[in-house]
Amino acid sequence: MTPSTVRTETAARTDAALPGAHSFTAALCGFLGSTAATTVVMVLLSAM
């Protein structure tokens, strides 16, 4: 293996890991947002 091949493989692995991280972050934000919205709705309904 030449040094350029090693660098390419490392870059490919790094790039492949990033979409998963972004996907996890998006899912976490969606979950927290929906949990907060549900909590607000429940508080408003209990105040009636």
N, CA, C and O atoms as a GROMACS GRO file, in nm:
protein
  192
    1MET      N    1   0.084  -0.119   0.000
    1MET     CA    2   0.000   0.000   0.000
    1MET      C    3   0.088   0.125   0.000
    1MET      O    4   0.187   0.133   0.072
    2THR      N    5   0.050   0.218  -0.079
    2THR     CA    6   0.124   0.344  -0.082
    2THR      C    7   0.062   0.442   0.017
    2THR      O    8  -0.054   0.425   0.055
    3PRO      N    9   0.135   0.542   0.059
    3PRO     CA   10   0.079   0.641   0.154
    3PRO      C   11  -0.047   0.709   0.102
    3PRO      O   12  -0.136   0.740   0.181
    4SER      N   13  -0.057   0.732  -0.029
    4SER     CA   14  -0.177   0.797  -0.083
    4SER      C   15  -0.299   0.706  -0.069
    4SER      O   16  -0.410   0.754  -0.046
    5THR      N   17  -0.280   0.574  -0.082
    5THR     CA   18  -0.391   0.480  -0.065
    5THR      C   19  -0.440   0.481   0.080
    5THR      O   20  -0.560   0.478   0.105
    6VAL      N   21  -0.347   0.486   0.172
    6VAL     CA   22  -0.384   0.488   0.314
    6VAL      C   23  -0.464   0.614   0.346
    6VAL      O   24  -0.565   0.608   0.416
    7ARG      N   25  -0.419   0.727   0.294
    7ARG     CA   26  -0.490   0.853   0.319
    7ARG      C   27  -0.631   0.847   0.261
    7ARG      O   28  -0.725   0.894   0.325
    8THR      N   29  -0.647   0.791   0.141
    8THR     CA   30  -0.778   0.783   0.077
    8THR      C   31  -0.872   0.694   0.159
    8THR      O   32  -0.989   0.728   0.178
    9GLU      N   33  -0.821   0.581   0.207
    9GLU     CA   34  -0.906   0.492   0.285
    9GLU      C   35  -0.949   0.557   0.416
    9GLU      O   36  -1.063   0.541   0.459
   10THR      N   37  -0.858   0.630   0.480
   10THR     CA   38  -0.890   0.698   0.604
   10THR      C   39  -0.995   0.806   0.580
   10THR      O   40  -1.089   0.820   0.658
   11ALA      N   41  -0.980   0.881   0.472
   11ALA     CA   42  -1.076   0.986   0.439
   11ALA      C   43  -1.213   0.925   0.410
   11ALA      O   44  -1.316   0.981   0.450
   12ALA      N   45  -1.215   0.812   0.341
   12ALA     CA   46  -1.342   0.748   0.309
   12ALA      C   47  -1.412   0.701   0.437
   12ALA      O   48  -1.533   0.714   0.450
   13ARG      N   49  -1.335   0.646   0.530
   13ARG     CA   50  -1.394   0.601   0.655
   13ARG      C   51  -1.448   0.719   0.736
   13ARG      O   52  -1.556   0.710   0.795
   14THR      N   53  -1.376   0.829   0.738
   14THR     CA   54  -1.419   0.948   0.811
   14THR      C   55  -1.547   1.004   0.750
   14THR      O   56  -1.640   1.039   0.822
   15ASP      N   57  -1.552   1.011   0.618
   15ASP     CA   58  -1.671   1.063   0.551
   15ASP      C   59  -1.790   0.971   0.573
   15ASP      O   60  -1.903   1.018   0.584
   16ALA      N   61  -1.767   0.842   0.579
   16ALA     CA   62  -1.876   0.747   0.597
   16ALA      C   63  -1.935   0.758   0.738
   16ALA      O   64  -2.053   0.730   0.758
   17ALA      N   65  -1.853   0.799   0.835
   17ALA     CA   66  -1.902   0.808   0.973
   17ALA      C   67  -1.986   0.934   0.994
   17ALA      O   68  -2.076   0.934   1.078
   18LEU      N   69  -1.960   1.038   0.919
   18LEU     CA   70  -2.029   1.165   0.942
   18LEU      C   71  -2.178   1.160   0.914
   18LEU      O   72  -2.254   1.214   0.994
   19PRO      N   73  -2.227   1.100   0.805
   19PRO     CA   74  -2.372   1.096   0.784
   19PRO      C   75  -2.446   1.028   0.899
   19PRO      O   76  -2.556   1.070   0.935
   20GLY      N   77  -2.388   0.925   0.956
   20GLY     CA   78  -2.452   0.859   1.069
   20GLY      C   79  -2.461   0.952   1.189
   20GLY      O   80  -2.561   0.951   1.261
   21ALA      N   81  -2.358   1.031   1.210
   21ALA     CA   82  -2.358   1.125   1.322
   21ALA      C   83  -2.464   1.232   1.301
   21ALA      O   84  -2.536   1.268   1.394
   22HIS      N   85  -2.474   1.282   1.178
   22HIS     CA   86  -2.575   1.384   1.149
   22HIS      C   87  -2.714   1.325   1.161
   22HIS      O   88  -2.806   1.392   1.209
   23SER      N   89  -2.730   1.202   1.119
   23SER     CA   90  -2.860   1.136   1.128
   23SER      C   91  -2.900   1.118   1.273
   23SER      O   92  -3.016   1.140   1.310
   24PHE      N   93  -2.805   1.079   1.357
   24PHE     CA   94  -2.834   1.062   1.499
   24PHE      C   95  -2.870   1.196   1.562
   24PHE      O   96  -2.962   1.204   1.643
   25THR      N   97  -2.798   1.300   1.527
   25THR     CA   98  -2.825   1.433   1.581
   25THR      C   99  -2.964   1.480   1.540
   25THR      O  100  -3.038   1.536   1.621
   26ALA      N  101  -3.000   1.459   1.414
   26ALA     CA  102  -3.132   1.499   1.366
   26ALA      C  103  -3.242   1.421   1.438
   26ALA      O  104  -3.345   1.478   1.474
   27ALA      N  105  -3.220   1.292   1.458
   27ALA     CA  106  -3.320   1.211   1.528
   27ALA      C  107  -3.334   1.256   1.673
   27ALA      O  108  -3.444   1.262   1.726
   28LEU      N  109  -3.222   1.287   1.737
   28LEU     CA  110  -3.226   1.333   1.876
   28LEU      C  111  -3.299   1.466   1.887
   28LEU      O  112  -3.380   1.485   1.978
   29CYS      N  113  -3.271   1.557   1.797
   29CYS     CA  114  -3.340   1.687   1.798
   29CYS      C  115  -3.489   1.670   1.773
   29CYS      O  116  -3.570   1.736   1.837
   30GLY      N  117  -3.525   1.583   1.682
   30GLY     CA  118  -3.666   1.557   1.656
   30GLY      C  119  -3.735   1.497   1.776
   30GLY      O  120  -3.848   1.534   1.809
   31PHE      N  121  -3.669   1.404   1.842
   31PHE     CA  122  -3.726   1.341   1.961
   31PHE      C  123  -3.745   1.442   2.073
   31PHE      O  124  -3.851   1.448   2.136
   32LEU      N  125  -3.642   1.523   2.098
   32LEU     CA  126  -3.651   1.623   2.206
   32LEU      C  127  -3.757   1.728   2.173
   32LEU      O  128  -3.829   1.774   2.262
   33GLY      N  129  -3.766   1.767   2.047
   33GLY     CA  130  -3.866   1.866   2.007
   33GLY      C  131  -4.007   1.815   2.024
   33GLY      O  132  -4.094   1.887   2.073
   34SER      N  133  -4.030   1.691   1.985
   34SER     CA  134  -4.164   1.635   1.998
   34SER      C  135  -4.198   1.611   2.145
   34SER      O  136  -4.314   1.624   2.184
   35THR      N  137  -4.100   1.574   2.225
   35THR     CA  138  -4.123   1.556   2.369
   35THR      C  139  -4.159   1.688   2.435
   35THR      O  140  -4.251   1.695   2.517
   36ALA      N  141  -4.088   1.793   2.398
   36ALA     CA  142  -4.118   1.926   2.455
   36ALA      C  143  -4.257   1.972   2.411
   36ALA      O  144  -4.332   2.026   2.493
   37ALA      N  145  -4.292   1.952   2.286
   37ALA     CA  146  -4.424   1.993   2.236
   37ALA      C  147  -4.534   1.915   2.307
   37ALA      O  148  -4.637   1.973   2.343
   38THR      N  149  -4.514   1.786   2.326
   38THR     CA  150  -4.613   1.705   2.396
   38THR      C  151  -4.630   1.751   2.540
   38THR      O  152  -4.742   1.757   2.591
   39THR      N  153  -4.520   1.784   2.605
   39THR     CA  154  -4.525   1.832   2.743
   39THR      C  155  -4.603   1.963   2.752
   39THR      O  156  -4.684   1.980   2.842
   40VAL      N  157  -4.578   2.053   2.659
   40VAL     CA  158  -4.650   2.181   2.659
   40VAL      C  159  -4.800   2.158   2.640
   40VAL      O  160  -4.881   2.219   2.709
   41VAL      N  161  -4.836   2.071   2.547
   41VAL     CA  162  -4.977   2.043   2.523
   41VAL      C  163  -5.042   1.981   2.648
   41VAL      O  164  -5.153   2.019   2.684
   42MET      N  165  -4.974   1.890   2.712
   42MET     CA  166  -5.030   1.827   2.833
   42MET      C  167  -5.046   1.928   2.945
   42MET      O  168  -5.146   1.925   3.017
   43VAL      N  169  -4.950   2.019   2.961
   43VAL     CA  170  -4.961   2.122   3.064
   43VAL      C  171  -5.079   2.214   3.033
   43VAL      O  172  -5.155   2.250   3.123
   44LEU      N  173  -5.094   2.254   2.908
   44LEU     CA  174  -5.205   2.341   2.870
   44LEU      C  175  -5.339   2.272   2.891
   44LEU      O  176  -5.435   2.335   2.935
   45LEU      N  177  -5.347   2.144   2.858
   45LEU     CA  178  -5.473   2.071   2.877
   45LEU      C  179  -5.505   2.054   3.025
   45LEU      O  180  -5.622   2.060   3.064
   46SER      N  181  -5.405   2.032   3.107
   46SER     CA  182  -5.430   2.014   3.250
   46SER      C  183  -5.468   2.146   3.317
   46SER      O  184  -5.531   2.146   3.423
   47ALA      N  185  -5.431   2.259   3.256
   47ALA     CA  186  -5.464   2.390   3.313
   47ALA      C  187  -5.609   2.428   3.284
   47ALA      O  188  -5.661   2.520   3.348
   48MET      N  189  -5.675   2.361   3.193
   48MET     CA  190  -5.814   2.395   3.157
   48MET      C  191  -5.910   2.348   3.264
   48MET      O  192  -6.031   2.368   3.250
   0.00000   0.00000   0.00000
